[in-house]
Amino acid sequence: MTEEGTKELVQLSINRYGREKIATHLDVHPRTVKRWENGLTSIPKGNLLALEQLSLYYNSNAPITGDFTFIDLFAGIGGIRRGFETHSGQCLMTCEWDSYARKTYEANFPIKPNHTFICDINSMTRSDDEIKRFVPEHDVLLAGFPCQPFSIAGVSKKKSLGKKHGFACQEQGNLFFNVADIIRVQRPPAFLLENVKNLQSHDKGKTFKIIKETLEDILGYNIHYKVIDAKGFVPQHRERIFIVGFDGETNFTWNDLQPPPFDRKKMKDILHPENGQEPPEEPYTINSESIVNPKYTLSDKLWDYLQAYAKKHREKGNGFGFGLVGPEDTSRTLSARYYKDGSEILVSKGKNNNPRRLTPRECARLMGFDDKFKIPVSDTRAYKQFGNCVVTSLIEEIARIMKPHILAMKAGSQTKQEIQDIAVHG
């Protein structure tokens, strides 16, 4: 293999699997992989052959078995993917930066021959050619993109439309524009974007204004957005904004959403029963009764602090403080900071007893995952991951109402292509 071919293989493998995974596969240090990437040292022949075999595992020509295809950007631990797979969607590509989230994702979604895993979205969106090379054609783009401020107000339509490689008139490095570039180049029939409720008011409304103008005016998609509370799908008050887009006219409406009654789910539906009805799952539950491990009970020092903190703010007329829940309650929003003190959702253990945190398994249930979902990381990492996740059962319902329109858009795109082929080839 030529030097240029070797460098290309190394870069392709890193983009597809990440340095850590390549290092683990070849039993070398990630710094060694980085030196190969930068051309500082040559790659041994045995490692080169192993990389070639790894690259051959990915097969873009493998058969499509789903009713529609999608890519999963800023994937986290796969909550959005799970919702769309429930309705026979097939994931062709995943992109996630955090190595711990990737560990959980890969434990639950094993990589298949027609699926690729990209670690850094910047590595595949540096040019239109790279997008075409690394991002497979797909029917739906899914992205729970980070919410970042824009330093430049408004969108310059003329400049944007005139750029070969994306929306360079906007603040460089804003990850939303990586998503917009993929949509612009690959032109999927549909997309679903998810973000925090406050996206609409973020940066005095400027952020959402730019996003909306980019999707509608620059890219030409018909978009529908709605803030939805997951309460009822799970016993948690969790509001998020969802932006659905279609490449053409459609009669999609959020009125087709059929959320359950707000009181359908209670905390008792996700809490460990602690009576032997479920098998023990160490370290979360222990002994034959499967009681919650005492390590999740707050220490006297932390419990005293949280009570004093809440009292101080009550006296000032503020609403700050811990959230104590019982079996018949609905919880506050689970956040990524839950690992710090668990104060937003503390499970009561009765009068004169210190409350406890949720276990990671209970957090998984609170986000709509069943007990088959694997948690291969520490409690701290698990709390962060579930706090950053979407409620999968809500995503399933969104996927349900999107699917007929996805299939219609997909059929329309195929018809357009057939007409174009006939016009070109006769």
N, C-alpha and C positions, 0 to 999 in steps of 0.2 A: 504494500500500500504506500502511496506517495505521502510525503510530509503534509501536503495540503489535505489529502484524504484522511489522514490520521487526525489532524486538527479538527476537521469537519465532523468526524465520527465522535470524538471526545465532546465537542460542543453540542452535538445532537443528543448524545446520551445524557449530558448534564441538564440540558433543557427539558428532556423527557422525564428524567428520574430524580434529578437533584444530586449535588455533590455527596451528601451524606449516604444516600442509597447506593451510589456508585462505589463509594469507599467501602461500605459494608459488603457489597457484592464481591469486590476484588480483594477484600481484607487488607486495605491500605488506609492511611490517614487521609482525611479530607484535604489537608494541606498538600498532599502529594497529587491529588486530583486537580487541585488548583494550579499547581506547577505545570502539569500536563496541559491544562487549559491555556495557560499563558505562554506555552512553548519554552519554559525554562529548563525542563528536563524531558527526555524522550520516554515514551511509554514502552515497557518491556513487551516482548512478543506475546508471552502468555496472557498478559492483561489485555493486550490488543485483541487477541482472539476471543477472550471472554466478553469484551465490549461488543464485538461484532455479533456474537451469539445473542447477546442481550438486545441489540438493536433489531435483530431479525425476529424477536418475539413479537414485536409490534407489527401488525399486518393491517394496513388500511383497507385491504381488499376483503377482509373477513366479512361474512354475511351479516346484514342488518336484520335483527330479529324483532325489534320493537315496532310499534305502530308509528312512532316518530323518533327523531334523534335530538339530543341536546348536548350542550357543553355546560360545565359547572364551574363558574369563576368565583374567586374568593370563597371557596367551597366550605371552609371550616371543617366540620366533622360530617358533612353530607346531609344535613337536614332537608335542604331544598331538593337534592337529588332523590332522597327516599320518597318524597311526596310525588314526584313525577314518575318514578319507576313504578309506583303503585298503579298508575294508569297506562302502563305498557310503553313508557318512554325508555329509550336506550341511551346511556351516557357514552359519548365518544371521547371526551376530554375533560380533565379536571385540572384546575389551577389553584394552588394554595401555598402560601409562603411559609407558614409556621410549621416547623418540623414535628412538633408534638401533635398538632392537629392532623398532620399527614399520617402520623402513626395510628391514630384512632380511625381515621378515614380508611386507610388501607386494611386495617383489621376487620372492617365491616363491609368494605367494597373491594374485594380482590381485583387486581388489575387483569384485564383480559386482552387477547391479541388485538382487538380493534379499539382499544382504549389507551390513551396516552395521558401521562401525568406531568404537568409543567409546574415548576416551583415558583418562578418569577414571571409575572405577566409582562414586565418590561422587556424580558429577554425575547419575547415573541411578537412584540408590537413596535419594534424599532423602525420598521418600514412596511409598506404594503406587501412586498415580496415575502417578508418573513411571516406576516400574518397568513398569507396564502399557503406558506410552507408548513407552518406549525399548527394552524387552527383548521381542523377538518370542516368541510361544509356540514351544516346542521340545520335543523328545523326550528329549534328554540335555544335562545341564549338565556342562561340563568345566572344571576349575579347578585350577591349580597354585598355590594361594593362599600368601601369605607366612606364616611361622610367627611369631606375636607372643604375648607373655605377656598373661594376663588378671589384672587387679588384684583382681577380686572372685571369690571361690571359689564354685563351684556355680552352678546355674541356677535362678532363681525361676520355676517353671512358671506359677504364677498370674499374676505380673506380665507375663511374656512373652506369654502367651495373651491378655492384656487390652490389649496395646499395638496401636495402629493401624499404627504405622510402625516395626516391628521390635523388636529385643531391647534396648530402652533400659535395661534393668536391668543390662546388662553394660557393660564398659568402652567408652566411646564411642570410635569411631575404629578399633576392631579390624576388620580387613578380612574376617575370617571371617564376621562378621555381615552384611556386605554380600551375601556369597554366600548365607547363610541366608535373608536377606530375599527374594532373588530366588526361591529354592526355595519359600519360603512363599507368595509371591504367584502365581507362574506354575505351580507344582506340576508340574514335569516328571516323566514316568514313571521316569526314572533319572538318576543322576549319577555322576561319577568325580572324586574329589579326590585330589591328589598332594602329597606333602610329604617332608621329610627323614626319615630313619629315626628320628631322635631325637625326633620329635614326641610319641611315647608317653611319653617321660621328661621332656619339656620342662617347665620350671617345676615340678619335682617331681611330674609327672603331672597337674597341675591343668589345663593347657591341653587335653590330650586328653580328660580327663574331661568338661570343658565341651562340647567339640566333639561327643563321643559322645552326651551327654545331649540336646544341642540337636537333633541329627539324628534320634535315636530317640524320645526322650520328648516333645519339643516339636513337631517336624515330623512324627513318626509314620512315618518311613521304616525299612525293614529294611536294615541295613547289614552289610557284610562287609569286613573290613580285613586286610591282609597286607603284611609287609615282604618285598620281592622284590629279589634281587640280579640285575642285568643281565648278569652274567658268563655267557658262553655265547652270548647274543644278540650281544654285542660283547666284545672282549678287554679288558674293564675291570671291576674290582670296584666296583660302584656299587649300594648298597642304598637303596631308597626305600620309603615306606609309601604304599599305595594304598587308598582307601576307596571302595567301591562301594555305592550305595544304590538301592533300588527302592521305588516307591510301591505296595506291596502284596506279597502272598506270592509267592515264586518259589523254584524249586529251584536257583538259582545257587549254585555252589560253586567255590572256588579250586582244588579238585582237578582241574577240567577244564583248568587251565592246562598246557600242554605245553612247558615250557622245554627248550631244547637242552642237550646235555651241557656241563658247565662248560669242557671243553677243546676245544670245537668251533672257537672263534675264537682266533687268536693275533695278536700285534702285526703280524706280517708281512702279515696280511690288510688292514691299514689304512695301513701305512707306504708311502711312495713307494718304488718298486723301484729307482729311480736307475740304470736300465740301458736307457732308451729305450723300455720297453714301454708307457709312457703318454705322451701329448703334454705338453709343458711348459705349466705354468700359472703365469705370472709374477704376483706376485713370489714365489710359493711354490717353484716349481721352474724351473730355467733350462737353457739350451743343448739340443742335440739329444739328450743323454742324460737330460734331465729330472732333473738332480741337484738336491738340496735347496739352496736359496739359502744361501750361507755366513753370512748375517746371523742365521740361527737357531742357529748354533753359539755356545756360551757363551764369553765372554771369559775370559782367564786369571784376571783379578781375581775375577770372579763364581764361577768354578769352584773357585778356591783357597778362597774364603770358604765355599762350600757344603761342601767336604770338611772344612774345619776345624770348622765348625759341627756336622757329623755326628759327627766324632771326639770333640768335647767331650761330646756327649750320650751317646755309646756308653760313654765312661769313667764317666759318672754312672749308667749302667744304664738310660738312657732309649732309646726307640725312634725319637726324632726324627732326621730326616735326609732326604736326597734319595732318590728312587726311580729307579733305573737299569734300563732295560728293553732287551731285545734282540728279535729277530724271533720267538722261540718263547715269549715271556713274555706275561703278563697285566698290565695297568697298574693302578696305584692309581686312586682316584676323581679325575676331572678336576674342578677347582674353578674358581669365578669369579675367584679370585686368581692363576690360572695365568700371567697376563700379567706378574706381578711378577718372578719368577725361574724359573718352570717347574719348580721343584724336585721336585714330586710325580711328574712323568713326564718323565724325561730319556732320550733315545734314545742308546744307546752307539754310538760311532764307532770302537770298538776300543781296545786298550791304548795308552796314551801319547797319546791324542787326546781333546780336550775333547768332551763330549757336546753334544747339541743339543736345543732345544725341538721339540715337535711343530709342524708348520705348521697354520694354521687349517683347511686342507683335511683334514689328518689328524685334527684334532679333530672335524670334521663327520662323518667316517667312524666315529670312535670313538663317536659318539652315534647311529649308525645311519642317517645321511643318505647318499644316493647322490651321485655327483659332479655331478648336474644341479642340486643345491642351490646357489643363488647366494649369494655372500658379498660384499655391496656396502659393507662397512664396514672400518675399519682393523683391523690385527691385534689391538690392545688391546681394541677393542670386540668383535671376533669371539671372542677367548678368554673374555671375560666372558659372552657370550651362550651359547656352547656349554657353559661350565661351569655355567650356570644351567638348562640344558635337560634334557629327559627323553631316555631312549633310545627312539627312535621304533620300533625293531623290537620292543621289549618292549611298547610301547603297542599295536602292531598285534595282538599275541597277546591282550592284555587286551580289546581291542575285539572280537576274534573270539569269545571266550567270553561277552562281554556281549550281543552282538547278538541272539541268539535270545530272550533275556529282555527286551531293549528292545522288540523287535517284539511280544512277547506283552503287555507292559505297555501299549504303544501301542494295540494292538487292544482291550485291556480298557478303556482310557480312552475310546476311541471308542464302545464299546458302552455304557458308563455315560452318555455324553453323549446317545446316541440314546434311551436309556431315559428320561432326564431330559426331553428334548425332547418325547417322546410324552406324558409325564405332564403337561407344561405346555400343550402345544398340542393334544393329542388326536390 
